[in-house]
Amino acid sequence: LFRKCLDLDIVIPNLKSEGSNEEYEGATVIEPVRGYYDVPIATLDFASLYPSIMMAHNLCYTTLLNQQTIDRLNLKEDVDYIKTPNNDFFVKEHKRKGILPTILNELLTARKQAKRDLKNETDQFKKQVLNGRQLALKISANSVYGFTGATIGKLPCLAISSSVTSFGREMIEMTKNAVQEKYSIANGHPYDAKVIYGDTDSVMVKFGYDDLEKCMKLGEEAADHVSTIFKNPIKLEFEKCYYPYLLINKKRYAGLYWTNPNKFDKMDTKGIETVRRDNCRLVQNVVTKVLELILEEKDVEGAQDFVKKTIADLLQNKIDLSQLVITKALSRQDYAAKQPHVELAERMRKRDAGSAPTLGDRVAYVIIKTAGDKNYEKSEDPMYVLDHSLPIDTKYYLENQLSNPLTRIFDPILGERKSKELLTGSHTRTVTVAAAKTGGLMKFAKKVEVCKNCKSPLSSKNNKSALCNNCLSKAGELYGEALATMNSLEIKFSKLWTECQSCQGSLHQEVLCSNKDCPIFYMRKKAQKDLANQATELLKWDETSW
């Protein structure tokens, strides 16, 4: 902007950046028609919407008019200037070409050239450079609108930014009406097209056809038709189809992404808990698997069975601890409310100041059953939980972690009543709670060895043996099972150890890893503990004679 103004002998005012509370209406979001769609949904996108609006309507600092200037120069509306939907006035291009549209034109032309070069390039490194270049140019072009709307910026001008968003809102509405009007039964089509969702610069259209290829052709045709309504260089493009498509809410959806009718590109999700690190890994795995079953395999029944089995396993304490770890960054000490990870860091500091997390670290924790009912009282270090066999609060994970994401996915498909049954049905009746080895009543308990087979307490004479006198006849079979268990634990630990060695880049050194974001770290530690326990159990067979 400074460079262009220097060429044109225009002075840029040095405004004092004070900021204001003045606000303007942003982009429009068409109310979503929530549901599960097993027909293709075409997505039509405006190419570089905000930059193209500024170029089409010549919106700039240098073209902005007020009523006094219009009266003084005797300018005519729609001939010499335009009135935006936001009631601001801008002079037309034949009177004065704006500086911002010129800059945007150069940026978008350079981006088109970079994309052309990217298409023809064969060298992988150069392809990455060109891709980075076209993305940088895209961000630069889109940031011009943001620059005019930032009230604590160098050159705020809300007349430009609010005019851009008002044109955008008007265009989305016009696009919706144009598509629904053209592709209707009244116009000779077998189905009425319906815009089921629209957000800022795109609309999602249900044409009604089952055939993916037909919907793609109609999408391209609809984009070309709508582009003729608007001024150049505003252009609506057909980008992709979603098939099937799960529309959960505003800015929350999932679907298979098709640009080629023969094979889908990927599963595309937005606003769904598949990547967030403040959810435990179990949520990510369950949500991803459920979406794969619903979208890729179209097996809603299978998805329900999978969810029921996972919830049953969770309540019966069969889920690996590594799946239940939540991690959060310890960004500051003085949070307004007590946070689970902050309180845990403080407790760990009291136990061992040397190994406790410090500011900037990510704190890993699980929620355990305790006398307290606050989450910050129930957070505990996963390693401490493993060492002391503390019971996990499975109810917390079901109600606070799994419940909302699963309800959001299944509500549009099954309805509210049936989706609630997934979380409260007969599969939730069996609950297993691990018994803590320390604390509470365990302080007063006397530990007695029990028979490996019938679990009856062993007599004081026989308390070092593995079996009671009644089960000695089965000793051979039971010893074989104990050895098989030991063998499987050794294999599991060996595989996890090798995985950690290959991760650190050496198969001949001790694993020095404490990455608490990694599930294999906890799996390896648990396998190591289980192996040590099983080795202790095997020693008891040395005292058993049969």
For each residue, the residues with C-beta under 8 A, 3 or more apart:
1: 4 5 12 99 100 103 155
2: 5 6 12
3: 6 7
4: 1 7 8 99 102 103
5: 1 2 8 9 10 11 12 99
6: 2 3 9
7: 3 4
8: 4 5 99
9: 5 6
10: 5 62 99
11: 5
12: 1 2 5 155
13: 155
14:
15: 154 155 156
16:
17: 152 153 154
18: 152
19: 151 152
20: 151
21:
22: 151 158
23:
24: 86 149 158 161 162 165
25: 162 165 166 169
26: 165
27: 165 168 169 172 199 200 201
28: 168 169 172 173 198 200
29: 198 199 200 250 251
30: 172 176 195 197 198 199 203
31: 250
32: 196 197 247 249 250 253
33: 194 196 197 247
34: 247 248 249 411 412
35: 196 247 412 413
36: 244 245 246 247 294 412 413
37: 41 196 206 242 243 244 245 246 247
38: 244 298
39: 206 207 208 209 210 215 243 244
40: 207 209 210 211 212 215 216 241 242 243 258
41: 37 196 204 205 206 215 241 242 243 245 255
42: 204 205 207 215 216 218 219 222 238 241
43: 202 203 204 205 219 238 239 240 241 242
44: 175 179 202 203 204 205 219 222 223 226 236 237 238 239
45: 201 202 236 237 239
46: 49 52 171 201 202 234 235 236 237
47: 52 235 236 237
48: 51 52 108 138 141 142
49: 46 52 53 168 171 200 201 234
50: 53 54 142 144 145 164 168 201
51: 48 54 55 104 107 108 141 142 144 145
52: 46 47 48 49 55 56 108 233 234 235
53: 49 50 56 57 59 164 167 168 171 234
54: 50 51 57 58 59 60 98 100 101 104 144 145 160 164
55: 51 52 58 101 104 105 233
56: 52 53 230 231 232 233 234
57: 53 54 82 84 90 163 167 231
58: 54 55 63 82 90 91 92 93 96 97 98 101
59: 53 54 63 64 84 90 98 100 101 160 163 164
60: 54 63 64 90 98 99 100 101 160
61: 64 98 99 100 155 157 160
62: 10 96 98 99
63: 58 59 60 90 91 96 98
64: 59 60 61 88 89 90 157 159 160
65: 69 70 75 81 89 90 91
66: 69 70 89
67: 70 71 89
68: 71 72
69: 65 66 72 73 75
70: 65 66 67 73 75 81 89
71: 67 68 74
72: 68 69
73: 69 70 80
74: 71
75: 65 69 70 79 80 81 91 95
76: 79 80 81
77: 80 81 82 83
78: 81 82
79: 75 76 92
80: 73 75 76 77 91 92 95
81: 65 70 75 76 77 78 89 90 91 92 95
82: 57 58 77 78 89 90 92
83: 77 87 88 89
84: 57 59 87 88 89 90 163 166 167
85: 163 166 167 169 170
86: 24 159 162 163 165 166
87: 83 84
88: 64 83 84 159 162 163
89: 64 65 66 67 70 81 82 83 84
90: 57 58 59 60 63 64 65 81 82 84 98 163
91: 58 63 65 75 80 81 95 96
92: 58 79 80 81 82 95
93: 58 96 97 98 101
94:
95: 75 80 81 91 92
96: 58 62 63 91 93
97: 58 93 101 102
98: 54 58 59 60 61 62 63 90 93 101 102
99: 1 4 5 8 10 60 61 62 102 103
100: 1 54 59 60 61 103 104 144 148 160
101: 54 55 58 59 60 93 97 98 104 105
102: 4 97 98 99 105 106
103: 1 4 99 100 106 107 144
104: 51 54 55 100 101 107 108 141 144
105: 55 101 102 108 109
106: 102 103 109 110
107: 51 103 104 110 111 137 140 141 144
108: 48 51 52 104 105 111 112 137 141 233
109: 105 106 112 113
110: 106 107 113 114 137
111: 107 108 114 115 134 137 138 141
112: 108 109 115 116
113: 109 110 116 117
114: 110 111 117 118 130 133 134 137
115: 111 112 118 119 130 134
116: 112 113 119 120
117: 113 114 120 121 130
118: 114 115 121 127 130 131 134
119: 115 116
120: 116 117
121: 117 118 126 127 130
122: 127
123: 126 127
124: 127 128
125: 128 129
126: 121 123 129 130
127: 118 121 122 123 124 130 131
128: 124 125 131 132
129: 125 126 132 133
130: 114 115 117 118 121 126 127 133 134
131: 118 127 128 134 135
132: 128 129 135 136
133: 114 129 130 136 137
134: 111 114 115 118 130 131 137 138
135: 131 132 138 139
136: 132 133 139 140
137: 107 108 110 111 114 133 134 140 141
138: 48 111 134 135 141 142
139: 135 136 142 143
140: 107 136 137 143 144
141: 48 51 104 107 108 111 137 138 144
142: 48 50 51 138 139 145 146
143: 139 140 146 147
144: 50 51 54 100 103 104 107 140 141 147 148
145: 50 51 54 142 148 149 160 161 164
146: 142 143 149 150 161
147: 143 144 150 153 154 155
148: 100 144 145 155 156 157 158 160 161 164
149: 24 145 146 156 158 160 161 162
150: 146 147 153 156
151: 19 20 22 156 158
152: 17 18 19 156
153: 17 147 150 156
154: 15 17 147
155: 1 12 13 15 61 147 148
156: 15 148 149 150 151 152 153
157: 61 64 148 160 161
158: 22 24 148 149 151 161 162
159: 64 86 88 162 163
160: 54 59 60 61 64 100 145 148 149 157 163 164
161: 24 145 146 148 149 157 158 164 165
162: 24 25 86 88 149 158 159 165 166
163: 57 59 84 85 86 88 90 159 160 166 167
164: 50 53 54 59 145 148 160 161 167 168
165: 24 25 26 27 86 161 162 168 169
166: 25 84 85 86 162 163 169 170
167: 53 57 84 85 163 164 170 171
168: 27 28 49 50 53 164 165 171 172 200 201
169: 25 27 28 85 165 166 172 173
170: 85 166 167 173 174
171: 46 49 53 167 168 174 175 230 234
172: 27 28 30 168 169 175 176 198 200 201 203
173: 28 169 170 176 177
174: 170 171 177 178 226 229 230
175: 44 171 172 178 179 195 198 203 226 236
176: 30 172 173 179 180 195 198 203
177: 173 174 180 181
178: 174 175 181 182 225 226 229
179: 44 175 176 182 183 193 195 203 205 222 225 226
180: 176 177 183 184 192 193 194 195
181: 177 178 184 187
182: 178 179 187 193 222 225
183: 179 180 187 189 191 192 193 205 207 218 222
184: 180 181 187 189 192 193
185: 188 189 190 191 192
186:
187: 181 182 183 184
188: 185
189: 183 184 185 192 193
190: 185 208
191: 183 185 207 208 209
192: 180 183 184 185 189 208
193: 179 180 182 183 184 189 205 206 207 208 222
194: 33 180 205 206 208
195: 30 175 176 179 180 198 203 204 205 206
196: 32 33 35 37 41 204 205 206 247
197: 30 32 33 203 204 247 253
198: 28 29 30 172 175 176 195 202 203 204
199: 27 29 30 202 250 251
200: 27 28 29 49 168 172
201: 27 45 46 49 50 168 172
202: 43 44 45 46 198 199 239
203: 30 43 44 172 175 176 179 195 197 198
204: 41 42 43 44 195 196 197 198 242 245 247
205: 41 42 43 44 179 183 193 194 195 196 219 222
206: 37 39 41 193 194 195 196
207: 39 40 42 183 191 193 214 215 218 219
208: 39 190 191 192 193 194
209: 39 40 191 214 215 218
210: 39 40
211: 40 214 215
212: 40 215 216 241 243 258 261
213: 216 217 261
214: 207 209 211 217 218
215: 39 40 41 42 207 209 211 212 218 219 241 243
216: 40 42 212 213 219 220 238 241 258 261
217: 213 214 220 221
218: 42 183 207 209 214 215 221 222
219: 42 43 44 205 207 215 216 222 223 238 241
220: 216 217 223 224 238
221: 217 218 224 225
222: 42 44 179 182 183 193 205 218 219 225 226 236 238
223: 44 219 220 226 227 236 237 238
224: 220 221 227 228
225: 178 179 182 221 222 228 229
226: 44 174 175 178 179 222 223 229 230 236
227: 223 224 230 234 235 236
228: 224 225
229: 174 178 225 226
230: 56 171 174 226 227 234 235 236
231: 56 57 234
232: 56
233: 52 55 56 108
234: 46 49 52 53 56 171 227 230 231
235: 46 47 52 227 230
236: 44 45 46 47 175 222 223 226 227 230
237: 44 45 46 47 223
238: 42 43 44 216 219 220 222 223
239: 43 44 45 202 259
240: 43 257 258 259 265
241: 40 41 42 43 212 215 216 219 258 259
242: 37 40 41 43 204 245 253 255 256 257 258 268
243: 37 39 40 41 212 215 255 256 258 264
244: 36 37 38 39 255 256 294 295 298
245: 36 37 41 204 242 253 254 255
246: 36 37 253 254 255 291 294 295 409 412 413
247: 32 33 34 35 36 37 196 197 204 253 412
248: 34 252 253 254 271 272 408 409 411 412
249: 32 34 252 271 408
250: 29 31 32 199
251: 29 199 270 271
252: 248 249 270 271 272 408
253: 32 197 242 245 246 247 248 269 270 271 272
254: 245 246 248 267 268 269 270 272 291 295 409
255: 41 242 243 244 245 246 267 268 295
256: 242 243 244 264 266 267 268 295 296
257: 240 242 264 265 266 267 268
258: 40 212 216 240 241 242 243 261 264 265
259: 239 240 241 265
260: 263 265
261: 212 213 216 258
262:
263: 260
264: 243 256 257 258 267
265: 240 257 258 259 260
266: 256 257
267: 254 255 256 257 264 291 292 295 296
268: 242 254 255 256 257
269: 253 254 272 274 291
270: 251 252 253 254
271: 248 249 251 252 253
272: 248 252 253 254 269 287 291 405 408 409
273: 276 279 283 284 287 405
274: 269 284 287 288 291
275: 284
276: 273 279 284
277: 327 328 517
278: 326 327 328
279: 273 276 283 284 326 401 405
280: 283 284 323 324 325 326 397 401
281: 284 285 322 323 324 325 519
282: 285 286 310 314 319 323 324 397 401 402
283: 273 279 280 286 287 401 402 405
284: 273 274 275 276 279 280 281 287 288
285: 281 282 288 289 323
286: 282 283 289 290 306 307 310 402 405 406
287: 272 273 274 283 284 290 291 405 406 409
288: 274 284 285 291 292
289: 285 286 292 293 303 306
290: 286 287 293 294 303 306 307 406 409
291: 246 254 267 269 272 274 287 288 294 295 409
292: 267 288 289 295 296 297
293: 289 290 296 297 299 300 302 303 306
294: 36 244 246 290 291 297 298 299 300 303 409 413
295: 244 246 254 255 256 267 291 292 298
296: 256 267 292 293
297: 292 293 294 302
298: 38 244 294 295
299: 293 294 302 303
300: 293 294 303 304 413 414
301: 304 305
302: 293 297 299 305 306
303: 289 290 293 294 299 300 306 307
304: 300 301 307 308 410 414 422
305: 301 302 308 309
306: 286 289 290 293 302 303 309 310
307: 286 290 303 304 310 311 406 410 422
308: 304 305 311 312 422 425 427
309: 305 306 312 313 427
310: 282 286 306 307 313 314 319 402
311: 307 308 314 315 398 402 422 423 427 428
312: 308 309 315 316 427 428 430
313: 309 310 316 318 319
314: 282 310 311 317 318 319 394 397 398 402
315: 311 312 394 398 428 430 431 432
316: 312 313 430 431 432
317: 314 391 392 394 432 433 434
318: 313 314 432
319: 282 310 313 314 323 324
320: 323 324 519 522 523 526
321: 324 325 366 382 385 386 392 522 526
322: 281 325 382 519 520 521 522 523 526
323: 280 281 282 285 319 320 519
324: 280 281 282 319 320 321 366 367 392 397
325: 280 281 321 322 364 365 366 382 516 519 522
326: 278 279 280 340 364 365 366 367
327: 277 278 341 362 363 364 365 516 517
328: 277 278 339 340 341 362 363 365
329: 360 361 362 363
330: 341 342 345 357 358 359 360 361 362 363
331: 359 360
332: 335 359
333: 342 359
334:
335: 332 338 339 342
336:
337:
338: 335 342 343 374 376
339: 328 335 342 343 376
340: 326 328 343 344 365 367 375 376 378 379
341: 327 328 330 344 345 363 365 379
342: 330 333 335 338 339 345 346 363 376
343: 338 339 340 346 347 376 377 379
344: 340 341 347 348 363 365 376 379 380 381
345: 330 341 342 348 349 356 357 363
346: 342 343 349 350
347: 343 344 350 351
348: 344 345 351 352 355 356 357 381
349: 345 346 352 353 356
350: 346 347 353
351: 347 348 356
352: 348 349 355 356
353: 349 350 356
354:
355: 348 352
356: 345 348 349 351 352 353
357: 330 345 348 361 362 363
358: 330 361
359: 330 331 332 333
360: 329 330 331
361: 329 330 357 358
362: 327 328 329 330 357 516 517
363: 327 328 329 330 341 342 344 345 357 516
364: 325 326 327 381 382 516 517
365: 325 326 327 328 340 341 344 379 380 381 382
366: 321 324 325 326 379 380 382 385 392
367: 324 326 340 375 378 379 380 392 393 396 397
368: 378 379 380 385 390 391 392 393
369: 378 390 391 392 393 433
370: 377 378
371:
372: 377 378
373: 377 378
374: 338 377 378
375: 340 367 378 379 396
376: 338 339 340 342 343 344 379
377: 343 370 372 373 374
378: 340 367 368 369 370 372 373 374 375 393 396
379: 340 341 343 344 365 366 367 368 375 376
380: 344 365 366 367 368 384 385 390
381: 344 348 364 365 384 385
382: 321 322 325 364 365 366 385 386 516 522
383: 386 387 522 525
384: 380 381 387 388 390
385: 321 366 368 380 381 382 388 389 390 392
386: 321 382 383 389 522 525 526 529
387: 383 384 529
388: 384 385 436 437 438
389: 385 386 434 435 436 437
390: 368 369 380 384 385 434 436
391: 317 368 369 433 434 435 436
392: 317 321 324 366 367 368 369 385 397 434
393: 367 368 369 378 396 397
394: 314 315 317 397 398 431
395: 398 399
396: 367 375 378 393 399 400 401
397: 280 282 314 324 367 392 393 394 400 401 402
398: 311 314 315 394 395 401 402 403 423 428
399: 395 396 402 403
400: 396 397 403
401: 279 280 282 283 396 397 398
402: 282 283 286 310 311 314 397 398 399 405 406 423
403: 398 399 400 406 407 423
404: 407 408
405: 272 273 279 283 286 287 402 408 409
406: 286 287 290 307 402 403 409 410 419 422 423
407: 403 404 410 411 419 420 423
408: 248 249 252 272 404 405 411
409: 246 248 254 272 287 290 291 294 405 406 412 413
410: 304 307 406 407 413 414 418 419 422
411: 34 248 407 408 414 415 416 419
412: 34 35 36 246 247 248 409
413: 35 36 246 294 300 409 410 419
414: 300 304 410 411 418 419
415: 411 418 419
416: 411 419 420
417: 420 421
418: 410 414 415 421 422
419: 406 407 410 411 413 414 415 416 422 423
420: 407 416 417 423 424
421: 417 418 424 425
422: 304 307 308 311 406 410 418 419 425
423: 311 398 402 403 406 407 419 420 428
424: 420 421 428
425: 308 421 422 428
426: 429
427: 308 309 311 312 430
428: 311 312 315 398 423 424 425 431
429: 426
430: 312 315 316 427
431: 315 316 394 428
432: 315 316 317 318
433: 317 369 391
434: 317 389 390 391 392
435: 389 391
436: 388 389 390 391 439 440 442
437: 388 389 442
438: 388 442 443
439: 436 442 443
440: 436 443
441: 444 445
442: 436 437 438 439 445
443: 438 439 440
444: 441
445: 441 442
446:
447:
448: 457 458 463
449: 457 458 463 464 540
450: 455 456 457 458
451: 454 455 456 457 458 466 467 468 470 471
452: 466 467 471 478 482 537 540
453: 467 468 471 474 478
454: 451 468 470 471
455: 450 451
456: 450 451 468 470
457: 448 449 450 451
458: 448 449 450 451 462 463 465 468
459: 462 463
460: 463
461:
462: 458 459 465 468 469
463: 448 449 458 459 460
464: 449 540 543
465: 458 462 468 540 543 544
466: 451 452 475 478 479 482 537 540 541 543 544
467: 451 452 453 471 472 474 475 478 544 546
468: 451 453 454 456 458 462 465 471 472
469: 462 472
470: 451 454 456
471: 451 452 453 454 467 468 474 475 478
472: 467 468 469 475 544 546
473:
474: 453 467 471 477 478
475: 466 467 471 472 478 479 544 546
476: 479 480 546
477: 474 480 481
478: 452 453 466 467 471 474 475 481 482
479: 466 475 476 482 483 541
480: 476 477 483 484
481: 477 478 484 485
482: 452 466 478 479 485 486 534 537 538 541
483: 479 480 486 487 538
484: 480 481 487 488
485: 481 482 488 489 534
486: 482 483 489 490 531 534 535 538
487: 483 484 490 491
488: 484 485 491 492
489: 485 486 492 493 527 530 531 534
490: 486 487 493 494 531
491: 487 488 494 495
492: 488 489 495 496 527
493: 489 490 496 497 524 527 528 531
494: 490 491 497 498
495: 491 492 498 499
496: 492 493 499 500 520 523 524 527
497: 493 494 500 501 511 524
498: 494 495 501 502 507
499: 495 496 502 503 520
500: 496 497 503 504 511 513 520 521 524
501: 497 498 504 506 507 509 511
502: 498 499 505 507
503: 499 500 513 520
504: 500 501 509 511 512 513
505: 502
506: 501 509
507: 498 501 502
508:
509: 501 504 506 512
510:
511: 497 500 501 504 524
512: 504 509
513: 500 503 504 518 521
514: 521
515: 518 521
516: 325 327 362 363 364 382 521
517: 277 327 362 364
518: 513 515 521 522
519: 281 320 322 323 325 522 523
520: 322 496 499 500 503 523 524
521: 322 500 513 514 515 516 518 524 525
522: 320 321 322 325 382 383 386 518 519 525 526
523: 320 322 496 519 520 526 527
524: 493 496 497 500 511 520 521 527 528
525: 383 386 521 522 528 529
526: 320 321 322 386 522 523 529 530
527: 489 492 493 496 523 524 530 531
528: 493 524 525 531 532
529: 386 387 525 526 532 533
530: 489 526 527 533 534
531: 486 489 490 493 527 528 534 535
532: 528 529 535 536
533: 529 530 536 537
534: 482 485 486 489 530 531 537 538
535: 486 531 532 538 539
536: 532 533 539 540
537: 452 466 482 533 534 540
538: 482 483 486 534 535 541
539: 535 536 542 543
540: 449 452 464 465 466 536 537 543 544
541: 466 479 482 538 544
542: 539
543: 464 465 466 539 540
544: 465 466 467 472 475 540 541
545:
546: 467 472 475 476
